[in-house]
Amino acid sequence: MKTAADEHTCVNDDEILDIANEVFGASAEQSVGRALGRHHRFGHSPRMVEDPNDPPSWAHQGMERLDYEEALGRYDPDTGTITKWPRGIARAAEVLDVKPHSLDRLVDLHEHAHSLHHRGVASTSARPQEIADLLSRQDKVFRAIRKDAGEQVAQLATLLVLRQSRDLARHRRAVATFDDFLDAFFCLMRRQSDPYRLPPGTRTMDLSRLQDKLILLVEMTDAGMSPSADNIRRILD
C-alpha cells in the first residue's frame, strides 16, 4: 500500500503542473487578482516574454542573491511586460534544491502581482474616464513608492494565493504539492534581499488576517504612503 510519503515522492514536474492548475483553477493572473481584489481590463494583461540570455545578476553577483528582478523575472511598468529568465530559474531551482516548475510558478505569481498592483482595477462598473483617471493615479504612485513596499505587496499576494490554494486542496498529492510550493517560496526568500522578506509567522497566520494585511498595505500605497520593509513587518506582526 502506498503511503502519503510515497505519493509525494512519485509526483513529477508534469504532475505538479496538473495538480497546481486543477487546484488554482485559474491562471496566475486570475489567482493573484482574486487575492488583490483587482483585475486587468480586457486586452490589458501584461505581455509575457522569456529571455534566453543569462539574467542580469550573473554578471556581478552570480547566484549569491536570488532577487526576482535580477535573477528570475521582472515586470516592466513602461511596456507592461513580464520577462522571465528560464536559465536563471533553472539554476536557482538547482541551488535551492526545489522543483523548477514550482519556482517558475512563483515567478509568475510574483510578477503578476506587480502588474495588477500597477494597472489592475477593482471596479467593474466605473466609466471609461473614471478608470483612465484611476490608472493614471496608480501609475504615478506605483513608480513613486519605495521598493520595499512594492515587493512586500507582491510577496504577500503570492503567499496568500499559495496558502489559500493549499487550504482548498483535498487530495493528498495536491496538499503535498502546495507544501512544496510553500517550502520553495520560503527557501527562495532566505536567499533574497530585505525588501522581499516576510516575517516567518506569515506562513501560519490566519488567512483572513493575512488578506486583511495585504489589502491594508495596498490601500496605503494607493494613498501614496510608502512604508519601509521594517514598518511593514510591524504591520504584519
PLY file of the C-alpha trace (Angstrom):
ply
format ascii 1.0
element vertex 237
property float x
property float y
property float z
element edge 236
property int vertex1
property int vertex2
end_header
0.00 0.00 0.00
1.33 3.46 -0.91
1.72 5.95 1.88
1.27 9.72 1.57
5.06 9.98 1.54
5.23 7.51 -1.36
2.70 9.56 -3.33
4.68 12.70 -2.58
7.95 11.32 -3.95
6.24 9.96 -7.10
4.97 13.36 -8.22
6.91 14.55 -11.27
7.09 18.04 -12.79
4.18 17.49 -15.20
2.00 16.19 -12.37
2.92 19.22 -10.26
1.61 21.48 -13.02
-1.54 19.40 -13.47
-2.30 19.39 -9.75
-1.47 23.07 -9.35
-3.61 24.11 -12.31
-6.50 21.99 -11.07
-6.41 23.45 -7.57
-5.55 27.02 -8.59
-8.38 26.68 -11.10
-7.11 29.76 -12.90
-4.11 31.42 -14.45
-1.52 33.08 -12.24
-3.03 36.44 -13.20
-6.53 35.42 -12.13
-5.32 33.81 -8.91
-3.37 36.89 -7.85
-6.21 39.14 -9.00
-8.57 37.43 -6.58
-6.08 37.91 -3.74
-5.62 41.61 -4.52
-9.25 42.25 -5.45
-8.16 43.60 -8.84
-8.29 42.60 -12.48
-6.88 43.84 -15.77
-9.26 45.39 -18.25
-9.96 43.20 -21.27
-6.93 43.19 -23.54
-4.64 44.85 -20.99
-2.96 41.83 -19.44
0.84 42.01 -19.37
2.79 40.60 -22.29
4.83 37.52 -21.30
8.39 37.15 -22.60
11.09 34.55 -21.96
14.65 35.86 -22.30
17.06 33.03 -23.26
20.08 35.01 -22.07
21.68 34.96 -18.62
19.82 37.06 -16.02
21.40 40.42 -15.12
22.63 39.32 -11.68
25.00 36.73 -13.14
27.27 39.49 -14.43
28.03 40.90 -10.96
26.93 38.54 -8.18
26.24 35.13 -9.66
23.76 33.14 -7.57
24.59 34.77 -4.24
21.29 36.68 -4.19
18.15 35.39 -5.90
16.07 38.55 -6.09
13.28 38.22 -8.65
14.07 41.31 -10.72
17.76 40.45 -11.08
17.80 36.65 -11.30
14.36 35.23 -12.14
11.90 37.61 -13.75
10.69 41.19 -13.69
7.74 43.40 -14.54
8.42 46.50 -16.65
5.81 49.22 -15.97
6.88 51.16 -19.07
5.95 48.38 -21.50
3.56 46.29 -19.39
5.81 43.26 -19.99
6.75 40.39 -17.71
10.14 38.95 -18.65
11.34 35.64 -17.24
14.84 34.17 -17.39
14.44 30.37 -17.77
18.18 29.86 -17.28
18.08 31.80 -14.03
15.01 29.90 -12.83
16.56 26.51 -13.66
19.86 27.37 -11.96
18.14 28.83 -8.90
15.98 25.70 -8.59
19.16 23.61 -8.64
20.83 25.79 -6.00
17.74 25.71 -3.76
17.01 22.02 -4.45
13.40 22.76 -5.44
11.33 21.78 -8.48
11.97 24.15 -11.45
8.24 24.17 -12.26
7.46 25.24 -8.70
9.92 28.12 -8.89
8.61 29.12 -12.33
5.08 29.34 -10.88
6.32 31.54 -8.03
7.86 33.93 -10.56
4.56 34.08 -12.46
2.60 34.88 -9.31
5.05 37.47 -8.03
5.35 39.38 -11.30
1.60 39.31 -11.99
1.15 40.81 -8.52
3.34 43.75 -9.59
1.35 44.15 -12.79
-2.01 44.11 -11.00
-0.76 46.44 -8.28
0.24 48.84 -11.05
-2.56 48.50 -13.63
-5.31 46.44 -12.03
-8.77 47.85 -11.29
-11.32 46.77 -8.71
-14.48 48.29 -10.16
-16.42 46.63 -12.95
-18.93 49.46 -13.34
-16.76 52.58 -13.49
-16.97 54.71 -16.61
-14.01 54.71 -19.04
-12.84 58.18 -17.97
-13.01 57.21 -14.30
-10.88 54.14 -14.99
-8.41 56.22 -17.01
-8.08 58.71 -14.14
-7.66 55.88 -11.62
-4.95 54.19 -13.68
-3.13 57.47 -14.14
-3.03 57.95 -10.36
-1.96 54.34 -9.78
0.81 54.68 -12.34
2.26 57.71 -10.55
2.01 56.03 -7.15
3.46 52.71 -8.33
6.52 54.46 -9.71
6.93 56.63 -6.61
6.65 54.08 -3.80
9.85 52.63 -2.40
10.96 49.19 -3.48
10.22 47.75 -0.04
6.50 48.48 -0.31
6.11 47.20 -3.86
7.97 43.96 -3.18
6.13 43.28 0.07
2.78 43.63 -1.72
3.91 41.16 -4.40
5.28 38.72 -1.81
2.15 38.86 0.33
-0.09 38.35 -2.69
1.99 35.34 -3.80
1.92 33.82 -0.33
-1.82 34.38 0.03
-2.52 32.57 -3.26
-0.36 29.62 -2.20
-1.91 29.34 1.23
-5.48 29.75 0.00
-4.88 27.12 -2.67
-3.39 24.70 -0.16
-6.40 25.27 2.09
-8.71 24.27 -0.77
-6.69 21.17 -1.66
-8.32 17.88 -0.67
-6.23 15.21 -2.41
-3.08 14.24 -0.51
-0.90 14.81 -3.57
-2.38 18.27 -4.02
-1.68 19.14 -0.38
1.88 17.82 -0.75
2.34 19.83 -3.93
1.30 23.08 -2.28
3.50 22.30 0.69
6.33 22.06 -1.88
5.32 25.45 -3.29
5.37 26.99 0.20
8.71 25.37 1.02
10.15 26.74 -2.24
8.73 30.21 -1.51
10.33 30.45 1.93
13.55 28.74 0.81
13.88 31.30 -2.00
13.08 34.17 0.35
16.04 33.26 2.56
18.32 33.91 -0.43
16.73 37.28 -1.23
17.43 40.80 -0.03
15.42 42.56 2.71
12.60 44.04 0.57
11.44 40.51 -0.28
11.49 39.06 3.22
8.25 38.46 5.09
8.04 37.61 8.80
8.15 33.82 9.41
4.77 34.00 11.12
3.03 34.77 7.83
3.27 31.08 6.91
0.79 30.18 9.67
-1.07 33.47 10.14
-4.86 33.21 9.94
-5.78 33.52 6.26
-8.43 36.20 6.72
-5.97 38.25 8.78
-3.27 37.78 6.13
-5.61 39.02 3.41
-6.68 42.00 5.56
-3.00 42.92 5.99
-2.44 42.69 2.22
-5.44 44.87 1.41
-4.37 47.40 4.06
-0.92 47.62 2.51
-2.37 48.05 -0.99
-4.68 50.81 0.27
-1.75 52.53 1.95
0.29 52.52 -1.26
-2.75 53.65 -3.29
-2.95 56.62 -0.93
0.66 57.49 -1.69
2.15 56.05 1.51
5.43 54.19 1.13
6.26 52.23 4.28
9.67 50.62 4.68
10.11 46.87 5.00
10.67 47.29 8.77
7.41 49.22 9.16
5.58 46.66 7.05
6.91 43.85 9.26
5.49 45.67 12.27
2.14 45.84 10.49
2.32 42.11 9.77
3.36 41.06 13.29
0 1
1 2
2 3
3 4
4 5
5 6
6 7
7 8
8 9
9 10
10 11
11 12
12 13
13 14
14 15
15 16
16 17
17 18
18 19
19 20
20 21
21 22
22 23
23 24
24 25
25 26
26 27
27 28
28 29
29 30
30 31
31 32
32 33
33 34
34 35
35 36
36 37
37 38
38 39
39 40
40 41
41 42
42 43
43 44
44 45
45 46
46 47
47 48
48 49
49 50
50 51
51 52
52 53
53 54
54 55
55 56
56 57
57 58
58 59
59 60
60 61
61 62
62 63
63 64
64 65
65 66
66 67
67 68
68 69
69 70
70 71
71 72
72 73
73 74
74 75
75 76
76 77
77 78
78 79
79 80
80 81
81 82
82 83
83 84
84 85
85 86
86 87
87 88
88 89
89 90
90 91
91 92
92 93
93 94
94 95
95 96
96 97
97 98
98 99
99 100
100 101
101 102
102 103
103 104
104 105
105 106
106 107
107 108
108 109
109 110
110 111
111 112
112 113
113 114
114 115
115 116
116 117
117 118
118 119
119 120
120 121
121 122
122 123
123 124
124 125
125 126
126 127
127 128
128 129
129 130
130 131
131 132
132 133
133 134
134 135
135 136
136 137
137 138
138 139
139 140
140 141
141 142
142 143
143 144
144 145
145 146
146 147
147 148
148 149
149 150
150 151
151 152
152 153
153 154
154 155
155 156
156 157
157 158
158 159
159 160
160 161
161 162
162 163
163 164
164 165
165 166
166 167
167 168
168 169
169 170
170 171
171 172
172 173
173 174
174 175
175 176
176 177
177 178
178 179
179 180
180 181
181 182
182 183
183 184
184 185
185 186
186 187
187 188
188 189
189 190
190 191
191 192
192 193
193 194
194 195
195 196
196 197
197 198
198 199
199 200
200 201
201 202
202 203
203 204
204 205
205 206
206 207
207 208
208 209
209 210
210 211
211 212
212 213
213 214
214 215
215 216
216 217
217 218
218 219
219 220
220 221
221 222
222 223
223 224
224 225
225 226
226 227
227 228
228 229
229 230
230 231
231 232
232 233
233 234
234 235
235 236
